[in-house]
């Protein structure tokens, strides 16, 4: 006789975990709770679900630790997307931990879930270094700005400078004011300590980047340094799980949302799902690609990078001033103009005629706000295109290794 298959759902909290065991027909076999430790969960599952086929838990704070510990003990555990679990569990009338565990068991039984690729503990250790470094950078900037703001109240405006130059400049300006010395000196001590500990993380990041061949390969991309390359490799980790390099941009939340229902089809802003830290770093790298630095670099000697479109546009003569024709009269319009059509008209994509404009004449139906909006729209489109191109470029180079 074929043994009965069993499916287990785990609803994990910080102290206790609710467990539900169901059979292949969906009937409940056992319900209970245990401590949120791998030993306790393994003991309960071995006792009440020895023939477990799948053990599901939602992605959360303890999911990485529990996933790897239970996998090491030979349990068939999977981590499911919390958004999918929430959509299924929202159909329940009563929201309890026991009901959530029962719902997760039913989800893994029917197979209606998206399995999350849990990163290794080594990747999480590197990401912890990057998060701690980013926190210290934020604190350093906040302390510096706070000192500048406090001194402006007393008429002391500091010039440019950072590091030891900034500290020497502050001490020189407050030397004759004992009250400001009492206030600012402790903040300078904290700022110095923050800079010293930040240097420790910087050395650790450079040492880790130098020991990884994939990271060194990614650092050959213009605008990508050790921090961005480490964040990229630890987020992607396994490039073979992406069929196409363009899928990486969607995984990082850099592709626009879409809402389509019937005759309605809207394309919105980027989804912003996925890792926010890597998305921020890629945004900075895209800015570097759009706005190149004139400072020489040992990794990218002159002539090794393509010509900067911005520099070429700066040396070329300005284009002729243009003016858009006014919209048609109200009696000739067919219904109201939609927001998309109005935006296309402002950008000049449709329903507009380009003609020369005399110098000094203001274009009708075109205000400074509209010009700024068009400029920001074009700049945002270039930056989004650069972000997606950077993701594809980095993914292809990562997969080539």
Secondary structure, 3 states (H helix, E strand, C coil): CCCCCEEEEEEECCCEEEEEEEECCCCEEEEEEEECCHHHHHHHHHHHCCCEEEEEEECCCCHHHHHHHHHHCCCCEEEECHHHHHHHHCCCCCCCHHHHHHHHHHHHHHCCCCECCCCCHHHHHHHHHHHHHHHHHHHHHHHHHHHHHHHHHCCCCCCCCCCHHHHHHHHHHCCCCHHHHHHHHHHHHHHHHHHHHHHHHHHHHHHHHHCCHHHHHHCCCCCCCHHHHHHHHHHHCCHHHCCCCCHHHHHCCCCEEEEEECCEEEEEEECCCCCHHHHHHHHHHHHHHHCCCCCCCCCCCCCCCCCCHHHHHHHCCCCCCEEECCCCCHHHCCCCCCHHHHHHHHHCCCCCCEEECCCCCCCCCCCHHHHHHHHHHHHHHHHHHHHHHHHHHHHHHHHHC
